[in-house]
Amino acid sequence: MATQINPPRGMRDFLPADKRRRERVLATIREAYAAHGFDEIETPVVEDSARLHSGLGGDNEKLSFAVMRRGLDQAVLQAAADASDPLALSDLGMRFDLTVPLARFMATHRGELPSVFRSLQIGPVWRAERPQKGRFRQFVQCDIDILGESTNIAEAELLVAASDALNRLGLNNCTIRVNDRRILNELLDWAGFSADECAQALITIDKLDKIGVDGVVAELAETNADAAARVREALEGWAPALENGIALGDVLESLPEGLRECEGTREAAASLAEIAEAAAAGGMVTPMVFDPSLVRGMGYYTGTIFEAAHPESGSSVGGGGRYDGMIGRFLGQEVPACGFSIGFERIVDLVAESEDAAGEAVIVLVDKKMPVADVMAIKQRLLADGRRVRVEKRPKNVRNVLQRAVDEGFTHVVHARDAAGDLTLEPLTLESPA
């Protein structure tokens, strides 16, 4: 029995039709973001291990693929094994997101970039996750970031641009939930968690949609039972998420009474109200929802956070937020930053295929004995009008050839007899004459 040969677990091959579809979706995203003033950059697929494991990537740091150092001798290998430190064998790692490389890029090229830089970065990333539906070990991210802008214009621009990209793709029934890490930080302080307990508490609260209030409270109680009880009070007292017209008073009214009086809460609520008003003025059509339970798992967020959802997706299709502290770790001076990432693998299958997405594509059937020069002359005549053209030698039974052509997006067939003859384009169907 022949051995089955597959790609590495959690990674995929893409057949030509799938690849064309993915590239069309990517082209739409690029076009939308370019229209909003974002400039595309590219960074290496590997970064220094020390940088990838500097605490900026949260739990994703544990999922990074390491690249073993070159030329290691047996003594070094044995020392790393004795120390139980696999990173001692690695000086590079595959990037697990595009944000850490962007922070390094900004630090490297700060003098060559404008004071406010609008970055677009699209590329594959790698995480050693347990593969499951919608989750792969290699996947594409589509990130836009605004670096150097401390005001809410950054959030408003990102939300409007992301909304435009989603709508150009036909995903006009998405919703974007928003919150602010300052509200969550005030919640934890109000509940009684210590500074050392807050990071893990946020990770637990982020599981609310999966394990419910009881599950969250039970897990928090393992760290601080009294604080967990107050979190229950907040979670059960939160008003339903607010849709559209996110006003300061409405945001505060939706929070527990003790929490709404905190200075950080009021500042965050005012910020969210300003962002909502500005995004609406900028033409944002995707509904925006204030949801105080939104956490976003990455530890580097410092302010506004957002997450996009689609009714046909089992998980978020995009998200991001403000991460003002990250770039300063590399640069030595603070640079405000905010970003939004579209989960490409989660949206590509949601995008309806346009009938004219690929344009006019022609399959040319030629006689096997036709001179090569004639074949190329026929192809050139058809290419001259901007068509996509493929030449196939005519078999005795053309049905399989036509079926494959239909599957691959070809729209017309030409039955060519000679280079000087009439090249009539016939709509491609399985009933096309042989």
JOHU-V943601 format. One record per residue. N is the residue number from 1. RES is the residue in one small letter. SS is DSSP state (h for helix, s for strand, l for the rest). PSI is psi in whole degrees, -180 to 180 (none if undefined). OMEGA is omega in degrees with one decimal (none if undefined). Layout:
n,res,ss,psi,omega
N,RES,SS,PSI,OMEGA
N,RES,SS,PSI,OMEGA
This chain:
n,res,ss,psi,omega
1,m,l,134,-178.9
2,a,l,143,178.0
3,t,l,133,178.3
4,q,l,132,-177.2
5,i,l,115,-177.8
6,n,l,163,173.1
7,p,l,165,174.9
8,p,l,148,-176.6
9,r,l,133,179.5
10,g,l,6,178.5
11,m,l,159,-170.3
12,r,l,152,165.0
13,d,l,156,175.6
14,f,l,123,176.3
15,l,l,163,-174.7
16,p,h,-44,-178.6
17,a,h,-40,178.0
18,d,h,-42,-179.2
19,k,h,-43,178.9
20,r,h,-41,179.1
21,r,h,-46,-179.8
22,r,h,-42,-178.4
23,e,h,-34,177.4
24,r,h,-41,178.3
25,v,h,-44,178.4
26,l,h,-39,179.4
27,a,h,-39,178.2
28,t,h,-42,178.8
29,i,h,-46,179.7
30,r,h,-43,-178.7
31,e,h,-43,179.8
32,a,h,-47,-176.7
33,y,h,-36,176.5
34,a,h,-38,179.7
35,a,h,-26,-179.8
36,h,l,11,171.8
37,g,l,16,179.3
38,f,l,138,-179.3
39,d,s,133,-174.6
40,e,s,138,175.5
41,i,l,173,175.2
42,e,l,138,177.5
43,t,l,160,179.5
44,p,l,156,178.6
45,v,l,-12,177.4
46,v,s,150,174.3
47,e,s,166,176.9
48,d,s,138,-179.8
49,s,h,-42,-178.6
50,a,h,-36,-180.0
51,r,h,-42,-179.3
52,l,h,-23,-177.8
53,h,l,38,-177.9
54,s,l,7,179.5
55,g,l,4,-178.1
56,l,l,-20,-173.3
57,g,l,6,178.5
58,g,h,-144,-178.0
59,d,h,-20,-179.6
60,n,h,-22,177.4
61,e,h,-33,-179.9
62,k,h,-15,-174.8
63,l,h,7,-176.0
64,s,l,146,174.0
65,f,l,126,-179.7
66,a,s,148,175.2
67,v,s,120,-175.2
68,m,s,141,177.1
69,r,l,150,177.7
70,r,l,145,171.0
71,g,l,31,179.5
72,l,l,135,177.0
73,d,l,173,-174.1
74,q,h,-35,-178.6
75,a,h,-42,178.8
76,v,h,-43,178.6
77,l,h,-44,-178.7
78,q,h,-38,179.6
79,a,h,-41,178.8
80,a,h,-38,178.4
81,a,h,-41,-179.9
82,d,h,-34,-178.7
83,a,l,-3,-176.5
84,s,l,43,-177.5
85,d,l,89,-178.8
86,p,h,-26,-179.4
87,l,h,-17,176.4
88,a,h,-20,-180.0
89,l,h,-3,-172.5
90,s,s,135,173.0
91,d,s,-12,178.4
92,l,s,159,175.8
93,g,s,153,175.6
94,m,s,138,-178.7
95,r,l,136,-179.6
96,f,l,-9,170.4
97,d,l,-178,179.8
98,l,l,-5,-175.8
99,t,h,-45,178.0
100,v,h,-46,175.2
101,p,h,-35,178.0
102,l,h,-41,178.3
103,a,h,-43,176.7
104,r,h,-41,178.4
105,f,h,-44,-179.0
106,m,h,-42,179.0
107,a,h,-36,-179.0
108,t,h,-40,-169.6
109,h,h,21,-173.9
110,r,h,-40,-177.4
111,g,h,-16,-178.3
112,e,h,-2,-174.3
113,l,l,156,176.5
114,p,l,163,-177.6
115,s,l,-33,171.1
116,v,l,116,-174.7
117,f,s,126,178.3
118,r,s,106,-171.4
119,s,s,139,169.9
120,l,s,127,179.3
121,q,s,125,179.8
122,i,s,129,179.0
123,g,s,170,179.6
124,p,s,149,172.8
125,v,s,165,-173.4
126,w,s,132,174.9
127,r,l,137,-178.4
128,a,l,62,-178.3
129,e,l,169,171.4
130,r,l,113,-175.7
131,p,l,140,175.4
132,q,s,179,-176.6
133,k,l,126,178.4
134,g,l,3,-178.6
135,r,s,120,-174.5
136,f,l,167,178.1
137,r,l,-21,170.4
138,q,s,127,-178.3
139,f,s,163,-175.4
140,v,s,136,172.3
141,q,s,148,177.9
142,c,s,102,-172.4
143,d,s,137,164.0
144,i,s,141,-178.3
145,d,s,146,172.7
146,i,s,118,-175.5
147,l,s,133,177.5
148,g,l,0,-179.9
149,e,l,115,-175.9
150,s,l,-15,-176.5
151,t,l,173,-176.9
152,n,l,-3,175.3
153,i,h,-30,178.6
154,a,h,-51,179.7
155,e,h,-43,-177.9
156,a,h,-44,179.9
157,e,h,-43,-180.0
158,l,h,-45,-178.5
159,l,h,-42,179.3
160,v,h,-43,-179.6
161,a,h,-44,179.3
162,a,h,-42,177.8
163,s,h,-42,179.0
164,d,h,-45,179.7
165,a,h,-45,-180.0
166,l,h,-40,-178.7
167,n,h,-35,174.9
168,r,h,-27,177.9
169,l,l,-2,-178.9
170,g,l,7,-179.5
171,l,l,63,-173.3
172,n,l,7,175.4
173,n,l,25,173.6
174,c,l,163,172.8
175,t,s,141,177.1
176,i,s,115,176.4
177,r,s,142,179.4
178,v,s,151,174.5
179,n,s,-175,179.2
180,d,s,131,-178.8
181,r,h,-25,178.5
182,r,h,-34,176.4
183,i,h,-43,179.3
184,l,h,-40,178.1
185,n,h,-41,177.3
186,e,h,-36,177.5
187,l,h,-47,-177.5
188,l,h,-39,177.3
189,d,h,-44,178.5
190,w,h,-37,-179.2
191,a,h,-27,177.9
192,g,l,15,176.1
193,f,l,143,175.9
194,s,l,165,-179.6
195,a,h,-37,-179.0
196,d,h,-21,-177.1
197,e,h,-12,-169.7
198,c,h,-42,-176.4
199,a,h,-47,179.6
200,q,h,-35,178.9
201,a,h,-40,177.8
202,l,h,-40,177.3
203,i,h,-40,179.6
204,t,h,-46,-179.9
205,i,h,-30,178.7
206,d,l,-15,179.8
207,k,l,8,-172.8
208,l,h,-42,-177.3
209,d,h,-14,-179.1
210,k,h,-40,-173.8
211,i,h,-3,175.4
212,g,h,176,-177.2
213,v,h,-46,-177.9
214,d,h,-42,179.8
215,g,h,-42,178.9
216,v,h,-47,-177.4
217,v,h,-41,179.2
218,a,h,-41,-179.6
219,e,h,-39,177.8
220,l,h,-34,-177.8
221,a,h,-23,177.1
222,e,l,-24,179.0
223,t,l,-46,-175.6
224,n,l,99,-173.2
225,a,h,-41,-178.5
226,d,h,-44,179.4
227,a,h,-36,179.0
228,a,h,-38,178.9
229,a,h,-38,178.3
230,r,h,-33,175.6
231,v,h,-39,176.4
232,r,h,-44,179.1
233,e,h,-42,-179.8
234,a,h,-47,-177.2
235,l,h,-39,-179.1
236,e,h,-18,-178.7
237,g,h,-8,-179.4
238,w,l,135,176.1
239,a,l,161,176.4
240,p,l,152,-179.3
241,a,l,141,-177.2
242,l,s,133,179.6
243,e,s,134,174.7
244,n,l,163,176.5
245,g,l,48,-176.3
246,i,l,99,-177.7
247,a,l,155,-177.7
248,l,h,-50,-178.0
249,g,h,-38,-179.3
250,d,h,-40,179.2
251,v,h,-48,-179.3
252,l,h,-39,-177.9
253,e,h,-26,-178.7
254,s,l,-8,-177.2
255,l,l,157,176.0
256,p,l,148,-172.5
257,e,h,-45,-177.9
258,g,h,-30,-177.0
259,l,h,-33,-174.0
260,r,h,-14,179.9
261,e,l,-9,-178.4
262,c,l,143,-176.7
263,e,h,-46,-179.6
264,g,h,-37,178.6
265,t,h,-45,-178.1
266,r,h,-39,177.5
267,e,h,-44,-179.4
268,a,h,-41,179.8
269,a,h,-42,177.8
270,a,h,-39,179.1
271,s,h,-45,179.8
272,l,h,-40,178.6
273,a,h,-41,179.1
274,e,h,-41,179.1
275,i,h,-45,-179.3
276,a,h,-44,179.5
277,e,h,-43,-178.2
278,a,h,-41,179.6
279,a,h,-40,177.5
280,a,h,-42,178.3
281,a,h,-29,179.8
282,g,l,3,175.8
283,g,l,15,179.5
284,m,l,127,-177.6
285,v,l,-18,178.0
286,t,l,129,179.8
287,p,s,136,177.1
288,m,s,136,-174.4
289,v,s,128,172.8
290,f,s,124,-178.6
291,d,l,102,-176.9
292,p,l,-9,178.4
293,s,l,-7,179.0
294,l,l,129,-177.0
295,v,l,-46,-167.6
296,r,l,124,-167.6
297,g,l,-23,-174.3
298,m,l,137,-175.7
299,g,l,-9,-173.8
300,y,l,-4,-179.0
301,y,l,140,-175.8
302,t,l,-13,-176.2
303,g,l,-123,-178.8
304,t,s,139,173.2
305,i,s,150,179.5
306,f,s,156,-177.6
307,e,s,129,-178.5
308,a,s,139,179.4
309,a,s,153,176.5
310,h,l,138,-174.7
311,p,l,-21,-178.9
312,e,l,4,179.0
313,s,l,139,-179.7
314,g,l,-5,179.6
315,s,l,180,-177.3
316,s,l,152,178.5
317,v,l,6,178.4
318,g,s,166,178.6
319,g,s,178,179.4
320,g,s,-155,-179.1
321,g,s,-171,-178.6
322,r,s,134,-178.7
323,y,l,68,-170.8
324,d,l,-22,-173.4
325,g,l,-7,-168.6
326,m,h,-51,-171.6
327,i,h,-33,177.6
328,g,h,-25,178.0
329,r,h,-31,-178.9
330,f,h,-36,-170.4
331,l,h,-26,-177.2
332,g,l,1,173.7
333,q,l,147,-173.8
334,e,l,135,175.0
335,v,l,114,178.8
336,p,l,146,-176.2
337,a,s,146,179.0
338,c,s,143,-176.1
339,g,s,163,176.2
340,f,s,134,-179.2
341,s,s,128,172.8
342,i,s,129,175.7
343,g,s,90,-170.2
344,f,h,-44,-176.5
345,e,h,-25,-178.5
346,r,h,-21,-179.5
347,i,h,-25,-170.7
348,v,h,-36,179.8
349,d,h,-11,177.6
350,l,h,-16,-175.8
351,v,l,124,178.8
352,a,l,140,-179.5
353,e,l,124,177.2
354,s,l,140,-178.2
355,e,l,-32,-179.0
356,d,l,21,-174.3
357,a,l,-38,-175.5
358,a,l,-3,-176.5
359,g,l,-167,-177.9
360,e,l,121,-179.2
361,a,s,130,-170.2
362,v,s,132,170.6
363,i,s,128,-176.6
364,v,s,121,177.9
365,l,s,121,-177.5
366,v,s,157,177.8
367,d,l,142,-176.8
368,k,l,-27,-177.1
369,k,l,4,-179.6
370,m,l,137,177.7
371,p,l,144,-177.5
372,v,h,-39,179.8
373,a,h,-38,178.2
374,d,h,-41,178.5
375,v,h,-47,-177.1
376,m,h,-32,177.6
377,a,h,-41,177.4
378,i,h,-46,-179.2
379,k,h,-41,-179.1
380,q,h,-39,179.1
381,r,h,-39,-178.7
382,l,h,-36,178.5
383,l,h,-30,-174.1
384,a,l,-24,-179.6
385,d,l,14,174.0
386,g,l,17,179.7
387,r,l,161,166.8
388,r,s,131,-171.9
389,v,s,135,171.9
390,r,s,137,178.4
391,v,s,135,175.4
392,e,s,137,172.4
393,k,s,137,-175.3
394,r,l,117,175.2
395,p,l,175,177.6
396,k,l,-39,178.2
397,n,l,113,-173.3
398,v,l,-3,-172.8
399,r,h,-46,-178.5
400,n,h,-38,178.6
401,v,h,-44,-179.4
402,l,h,-38,179.0
403,q,h,-45,179.0
404,r,h,-39,179.7
405,a,h,-42,177.1
406,v,h,-46,-179.3
407,d,h,-30,-176.3
408,e,l,8,171.7
409,g,l,10,177.0
410,f,l,143,-173.7
411,t,l,-23,-176.0
412,h,s,160,175.8
413,v,s,143,174.8
414,v,s,128,175.9
415,h,s,94,-172.6
416,a,l,134,179.4
417,r,l,-38,176.8
418,d,l,166,-172.3
419,a,l,-29,-175.6
420,a,l,-8,-173.8
421,g,l,177,179.5
422,d,l,132,179.4
423,l,l,83,-177.6
424,t,l,125,177.5
425,l,l,121,178.0
426,e,s,136,176.1
427,p,s,134,-173.8
428,l,l,114,171.8
429,t,l,167,179.1
430,l,l,-10,177.2
431,e,l,3,178.7
432,s,l,137,-175.5
433,p,l,150,177.9
434,a,l,none,none
